[in-house]
Amino acid sequence: MTDPLKAFLQANALTAPAFAPDSRYHGLDIAQWTRPDGVALSYVRRRFVPPPENFATLGEHLVEAGDRIDNLAARYLGDPQQYWRLCDGNGALRPDELTETPGRTLRITLPEGVPGDES
């Protein structure tokens, strides 16, 4: 015998997002690939990063010896796990490349689609 309430709740359940709203993977689809032996593997579809010029500049940081990308994200963005936003705004594929050259100027950017101060 089937419990009608349980069946209704299961049929109309909201699915939780796979990633938190502040994750770089938020909103990306999860896909599956089936190996020849029948085992299904899940993966996150590719994330396409917009060009750095699509991000409004909030400020700049002059890299010093010993700077770490997570510490810079904490200082400027309020969360060390948001380091990927610094990578996106500066066109970096490897996070460490942003801090390996003292004297480099990093752009601190707003998320894509958030307009900056035009003055």
PyMOL CGO cylinders between C-alpha atoms (Angstrom):
from pymol import cmd
from pymol.cgo import CYLINDER

trace = [
    CYLINDER, 0.00, 0.00, 0.00, 1.35, 3.40, -0.99, 0.3, 1, 1, 1, 1, 1, 1,
    CYLINDER, 1.35, 3.40, -0.99, 1.23, 6.36, 1.38, 0.3, 1, 1, 1, 1, 1, 1,
    CYLINDER, 1.23, 6.36, 1.38, -0.39, 9.14, -0.73, 0.3, 1, 1, 1, 1, 1, 1,
    CYLINDER, -0.39, 9.14, -0.73, 1.20, 11.96, 1.28, 0.3, 1, 1, 1, 1, 1, 1,
    CYLINDER, 1.20, 11.96, 1.28, 4.67, 10.45, 0.93, 0.3, 1, 1, 1, 1, 1, 1,
    CYLINDER, 4.67, 10.45, 0.93, 4.13, 9.92, -2.81, 0.3, 1, 1, 1, 1, 1, 1,
    CYLINDER, 4.13, 9.92, -2.81, 2.95, 13.53, -3.22, 0.3, 1, 1, 1, 1, 1, 1,
    CYLINDER, 2.95, 13.53, -3.22, 5.92, 14.95, -1.32, 0.3, 1, 1, 1, 1, 1, 1,
    CYLINDER, 5.92, 14.95, -1.32, 8.41, 12.86, -3.28, 0.3, 1, 1, 1, 1, 1, 1,
    CYLINDER, 8.41, 12.86, -3.28, 6.86, 13.78, -6.62, 0.3, 1, 1, 1, 1, 1, 1,
    CYLINDER, 6.86, 13.78, -6.62, 6.86, 17.50, -5.81, 0.3, 1, 1, 1, 1, 1, 1,
    CYLINDER, 6.86, 17.50, -5.81, 10.11, 17.74, -3.91, 0.3, 1, 1, 1, 1, 1, 1,
    CYLINDER, 10.11, 17.74, -3.91, 12.32, 20.69, -4.64, 0.3, 1, 1, 1, 1, 1, 1,
    CYLINDER, 12.32, 20.69, -4.64, 15.82, 19.71, -5.53, 0.3, 1, 1, 1, 1, 1, 1,
    CYLINDER, 15.82, 19.71, -5.53, 18.56, 21.49, -3.66, 0.3, 1, 1, 1, 1, 1, 1,
    CYLINDER, 18.56, 21.49, -3.66, 21.23, 23.14, -5.77, 0.3, 1, 1, 1, 1, 1, 1,
    CYLINDER, 21.23, 23.14, -5.77, 24.40, 21.10, -6.02, 0.3, 1, 1, 1, 1, 1, 1,
    CYLINDER, 24.40, 21.10, -6.02, 26.56, 24.13, -5.11, 0.3, 1, 1, 1, 1, 1, 1,
    CYLINDER, 26.56, 24.13, -5.11, 26.17, 27.09, -2.77, 0.3, 1, 1, 1, 1, 1, 1,
    CYLINDER, 26.17, 27.09, -2.77, 25.18, 30.46, -4.30, 0.3, 1, 1, 1, 1, 1, 1,
    CYLINDER, 25.18, 30.46, -4.30, 28.69, 31.83, -3.76, 0.3, 1, 1, 1, 1, 1, 1,
    CYLINDER, 28.69, 31.83, -3.76, 30.38, 28.88, -5.48, 0.3, 1, 1, 1, 1, 1, 1,
    CYLINDER, 30.38, 28.88, -5.48, 31.93, 29.35, -8.89, 0.3, 1, 1, 1, 1, 1, 1,
    CYLINDER, 31.93, 29.35, -8.89, 30.03, 26.22, -9.92, 0.3, 1, 1, 1, 1, 1, 1,
    CYLINDER, 30.03, 26.22, -9.92, 26.60, 27.50, -8.80, 0.3, 1, 1, 1, 1, 1, 1,
    CYLINDER, 26.60, 27.50, -8.80, 24.09, 27.22, -11.61, 0.3, 1, 1, 1, 1, 1, 1,
    CYLINDER, 24.09, 27.22, -11.61, 26.14, 24.79, -13.70, 0.3, 1, 1, 1, 1, 1, 1,
    CYLINDER, 26.14, 24.79, -13.70, 24.47, 21.60, -14.81, 0.3, 1, 1, 1, 1, 1, 1,
    CYLINDER, 24.47, 21.60, -14.81, 25.48, 18.20, -13.54, 0.3, 1, 1, 1, 1, 1, 1,
    CYLINDER, 25.48, 18.20, -13.54, 25.79, 15.73, -16.40, 0.3, 1, 1, 1, 1, 1, 1,
    CYLINDER, 25.79, 15.73, -16.40, 26.38, 12.00, -16.56, 0.3, 1, 1, 1, 1, 1, 1,
    CYLINDER, 26.38, 12.00, -16.56, 28.61, 9.92, -18.75, 0.3, 1, 1, 1, 1, 1, 1,
    CYLINDER, 28.61, 9.92, -18.75, 28.26, 6.15, -18.87, 0.3, 1, 1, 1, 1, 1, 1,
    CYLINDER, 28.26, 6.15, -18.87, 31.45, 4.17, -19.23, 0.3, 1, 1, 1, 1, 1, 1,
    CYLINDER, 31.45, 4.17, -19.23, 31.51, 1.20, -21.61, 0.3, 1, 1, 1, 1, 1, 1,
    CYLINDER, 31.51, 1.20, -21.61, 31.21, -1.10, -18.58, 0.3, 1, 1, 1, 1, 1, 1,
    CYLINDER, 31.21, -1.10, -18.58, 27.88, 0.56, -17.66, 0.3, 1, 1, 1, 1, 1, 1,
    CYLINDER, 27.88, 0.56, -17.66, 29.09, 2.59, -14.69, 0.3, 1, 1, 1, 1, 1, 1,
    CYLINDER, 29.09, 2.59, -14.69, 27.57, 6.09, -14.71, 0.3, 1, 1, 1, 1, 1, 1,
    CYLINDER, 27.57, 6.09, -14.71, 29.88, 8.94, -13.73, 0.3, 1, 1, 1, 1, 1, 1,
    CYLINDER, 29.88, 8.94, -13.73, 28.58, 12.40, -12.79, 0.3, 1, 1, 1, 1, 1, 1,
    CYLINDER, 28.58, 12.40, -12.79, 30.48, 15.56, -13.63, 0.3, 1, 1, 1, 1, 1, 1,
    CYLINDER, 30.48, 15.56, -13.63, 29.97, 19.31, -13.63, 0.3, 1, 1, 1, 1, 1, 1,
    CYLINDER, 29.97, 19.31, -13.63, 29.61, 20.83, -17.08, 0.3, 1, 1, 1, 1, 1, 1,
    CYLINDER, 29.61, 20.83, -17.08, 32.32, 23.23, -18.18, 0.3, 1, 1, 1, 1, 1, 1,
    CYLINDER, 32.32, 23.23, -18.18, 32.32, 26.73, -16.74, 0.3, 1, 1, 1, 1, 1, 1,
    CYLINDER, 32.32, 26.73, -16.74, 32.99, 29.49, -19.24, 0.3, 1, 1, 1, 1, 1, 1,
    CYLINDER, 32.99, 29.49, -19.24, 34.62, 32.49, -17.59, 0.3, 1, 1, 1, 1, 1, 1,
    CYLINDER, 34.62, 32.49, -17.59, 33.74, 35.87, -19.07, 0.3, 1, 1, 1, 1, 1, 1,
    CYLINDER, 33.74, 35.87, -19.07, 36.61, 38.07, -20.29, 0.3, 1, 1, 1, 1, 1, 1,
    CYLINDER, 36.61, 38.07, -20.29, 38.14, 40.24, -17.52, 0.3, 1, 1, 1, 1, 1, 1,
    CYLINDER, 38.14, 40.24, -17.52, 36.88, 43.42, -19.19, 0.3, 1, 1, 1, 1, 1, 1,
    CYLINDER, 36.88, 43.42, -19.19, 33.31, 42.28, -18.38, 0.3, 1, 1, 1, 1, 1, 1,
    CYLINDER, 33.31, 42.28, -18.38, 33.99, 42.91, -14.68, 0.3, 1, 1, 1, 1, 1, 1,
    CYLINDER, 33.99, 42.91, -14.68, 33.75, 46.38, -13.14, 0.3, 1, 1, 1, 1, 1, 1,
    CYLINDER, 33.75, 46.38, -13.14, 36.86, 47.37, -11.18, 0.3, 1, 1, 1, 1, 1, 1,
    CYLINDER, 36.86, 47.37, -11.18, 36.31, 47.99, -7.49, 0.3, 1, 1, 1, 1, 1, 1,
    CYLINDER, 36.31, 47.99, -7.49, 39.96, 48.65, -6.65, 0.3, 1, 1, 1, 1, 1, 1,
    CYLINDER, 39.96, 48.65, -6.65, 43.52, 47.47, -7.14, 0.3, 1, 1, 1, 1, 1, 1,
    CYLINDER, 43.52, 47.47, -7.14, 46.19, 45.67, -5.13, 0.3, 1, 1, 1, 1, 1, 1,
    CYLINDER, 46.19, 45.67, -5.13, 49.94, 45.89, -5.65, 0.3, 1, 1, 1, 1, 1, 1,
    CYLINDER, 49.94, 45.89, -5.65, 51.33, 42.39, -5.06, 0.3, 1, 1, 1, 1, 1, 1,
    CYLINDER, 51.33, 42.39, -5.06, 54.00, 42.13, -2.36, 0.3, 1, 1, 1, 1, 1, 1,
    CYLINDER, 54.00, 42.13, -2.36, 56.30, 39.22, -1.54, 0.3, 1, 1, 1, 1, 1, 1,
    CYLINDER, 56.30, 39.22, -1.54, 54.41, 36.75, 0.65, 0.3, 1, 1, 1, 1, 1, 1,
    CYLINDER, 54.41, 36.75, 0.65, 50.93, 37.70, -0.58, 0.3, 1, 1, 1, 1, 1, 1,
    CYLINDER, 50.93, 37.70, -0.58, 48.52, 34.79, -0.82, 0.3, 1, 1, 1, 1, 1, 1,
    CYLINDER, 48.52, 34.79, -0.82, 45.44, 34.78, -2.99, 0.3, 1, 1, 1, 1, 1, 1,
    CYLINDER, 45.44, 34.78, -2.99, 43.18, 33.46, -0.21, 0.3, 1, 1, 1, 1, 1, 1,
    CYLINDER, 43.18, 33.46, -0.21, 44.33, 36.24, 2.13, 0.3, 1, 1, 1, 1, 1, 1,
    CYLINDER, 44.33, 36.24, 2.13, 43.70, 38.85, -0.56, 0.3, 1, 1, 1, 1, 1, 1,
    CYLINDER, 43.70, 38.85, -0.56, 40.22, 37.45, -1.15, 0.3, 1, 1, 1, 1, 1, 1,
    CYLINDER, 40.22, 37.45, -1.15, 39.52, 37.64, 2.58, 0.3, 1, 1, 1, 1, 1, 1,
    CYLINDER, 39.52, 37.64, 2.58, 40.79, 41.24, 2.74, 0.3, 1, 1, 1, 1, 1, 1,
    CYLINDER, 40.79, 41.24, 2.74, 39.01, 42.60, -0.32, 0.3, 1, 1, 1, 1, 1, 1,
    CYLINDER, 39.01, 42.60, -0.32, 36.01, 40.30, -0.74, 0.3, 1, 1, 1, 1, 1, 1,
    CYLINDER, 36.01, 40.30, -0.74, 35.41, 39.24, 2.86, 0.3, 1, 1, 1, 1, 1, 1,
    CYLINDER, 35.41, 39.24, 2.86, 35.81, 35.51, 2.19, 0.3, 1, 1, 1, 1, 1, 1,
    CYLINDER, 35.81, 35.51, 2.19, 39.01, 33.57, 1.43, 0.3, 1, 1, 1, 1, 1, 1,
    CYLINDER, 39.01, 33.57, 1.43, 37.02, 31.02, -0.58, 0.3, 1, 1, 1, 1, 1, 1,
    CYLINDER, 37.02, 31.02, -0.58, 36.12, 33.74, -3.08, 0.3, 1, 1, 1, 1, 1, 1,
    CYLINDER, 36.12, 33.74, -3.08, 39.69, 33.74, -4.45, 0.3, 1, 1, 1, 1, 1, 1,
    CYLINDER, 39.69, 33.74, -4.45, 38.26, 32.50, -7.75, 0.3, 1, 1, 1, 1, 1, 1,
    CYLINDER, 38.26, 32.50, -7.75, 36.62, 35.91, -8.26, 0.3, 1, 1, 1, 1, 1, 1,
    CYLINDER, 36.62, 35.91, -8.26, 40.10, 37.48, -8.22, 0.3, 1, 1, 1, 1, 1, 1,
    CYLINDER, 40.10, 37.48, -8.22, 41.18, 34.91, -10.81, 0.3, 1, 1, 1, 1, 1, 1,
    CYLINDER, 41.18, 34.91, -10.81, 38.18, 35.68, -13.02, 0.3, 1, 1, 1, 1, 1, 1,
    CYLINDER, 38.18, 35.68, -13.02, 38.69, 39.44, -12.81, 0.3, 1, 1, 1, 1, 1, 1,
    CYLINDER, 38.69, 39.44, -12.81, 42.36, 39.12, -13.75, 0.3, 1, 1, 1, 1, 1, 1,
    CYLINDER, 42.36, 39.12, -13.75, 42.10, 36.39, -16.39, 0.3, 1, 1, 1, 1, 1, 1,
    CYLINDER, 42.10, 36.39, -16.39, 44.11, 33.88, -14.36, 0.3, 1, 1, 1, 1, 1, 1,
    CYLINDER, 44.11, 33.88, -14.36, 43.78, 30.14, -14.90, 0.3, 1, 1, 1, 1, 1, 1,
    CYLINDER, 43.78, 30.14, -14.90, 46.12, 29.30, -12.01, 0.3, 1, 1, 1, 1, 1, 1,
    CYLINDER, 46.12, 29.30, -12.01, 45.40, 31.15, -8.74, 0.3, 1, 1, 1, 1, 1, 1,
    CYLINDER, 45.40, 31.15, -8.74, 49.08, 31.23, -7.74, 0.3, 1, 1, 1, 1, 1, 1,
    CYLINDER, 49.08, 31.23, -7.74, 50.04, 33.14, -10.88, 0.3, 1, 1, 1, 1, 1, 1,
    CYLINDER, 50.04, 33.14, -10.88, 48.35, 36.22, -9.42, 0.3, 1, 1, 1, 1, 1, 1,
    CYLINDER, 48.35, 36.22, -9.42, 50.77, 36.51, -6.51, 0.3, 1, 1, 1, 1, 1, 1,
    CYLINDER, 50.77, 36.51, -6.51, 54.00, 35.02, -7.85, 0.3, 1, 1, 1, 1, 1, 1,
    CYLINDER, 54.00, 35.02, -7.85, 55.35, 38.33, -9.20, 0.3, 1, 1, 1, 1, 1, 1,
    CYLINDER, 55.35, 38.33, -9.20, 55.79, 41.11, -6.62, 0.3, 1, 1, 1, 1, 1, 1,
    CYLINDER, 55.79, 41.11, -6.62, 54.93, 44.47, -8.14, 0.3, 1, 1, 1, 1, 1, 1,
    CYLINDER, 54.93, 44.47, -8.14, 52.07, 43.14, -10.26, 0.3, 1, 1, 1, 1, 1, 1,
    CYLINDER, 52.07, 43.14, -10.26, 48.85, 45.11, -10.00, 0.3, 1, 1, 1, 1, 1, 1,
    CYLINDER, 48.85, 45.11, -10.00, 45.72, 43.02, -9.44, 0.3, 1, 1, 1, 1, 1, 1,
    CYLINDER, 45.72, 43.02, -9.44, 42.25, 44.25, -10.21, 0.3, 1, 1, 1, 1, 1, 1,
    CYLINDER, 42.25, 44.25, -10.21, 39.70, 43.76, -7.48, 0.3, 1, 1, 1, 1, 1, 1,
    CYLINDER, 39.70, 43.76, -7.48, 36.44, 43.40, -9.37, 0.3, 1, 1, 1, 1, 1, 1,
    CYLINDER, 36.44, 43.40, -9.37, 32.74, 43.21, -8.77, 0.3, 1, 1, 1, 1, 1, 1,
    CYLINDER, 32.74, 43.21, -8.77, 30.86, 40.10, -9.90, 0.3, 1, 1, 1, 1, 1, 1,
    CYLINDER, 30.86, 40.10, -9.90, 29.91, 40.04, -13.57, 0.3, 1, 1, 1, 1, 1, 1,
    CYLINDER, 29.91, 40.04, -13.57, 26.77, 42.04, -14.20, 0.3, 1, 1, 1, 1, 1, 1,
    CYLINDER, 26.77, 42.04, -14.20, 27.21, 44.31, -11.17, 0.3, 1, 1, 1, 1, 1, 1,
    CYLINDER, 27.21, 44.31, -11.17, 27.86, 47.81, -12.47, 0.3, 1, 1, 1, 1, 1, 1,
    CYLINDER, 27.86, 47.81, -12.47, 30.70, 49.82, -11.00, 0.3, 1, 1, 1, 1, 1, 1,
    CYLINDER, 30.70, 49.82, -11.00, 31.00, 53.51, -10.26, 0.3, 1, 1, 1, 1, 1, 1,
    CYLINDER, 31.00, 53.51, -10.26, 31.27, 55.26, -13.60, 0.3, 1, 1, 1, 1, 1, 1,
    CYLINDER, 31.27, 55.26, -13.60, 32.74, 58.48, -12.16, 0.3, 1, 1, 1, 1, 1, 1,
]
cmd.load_cgo(trace, "trace")
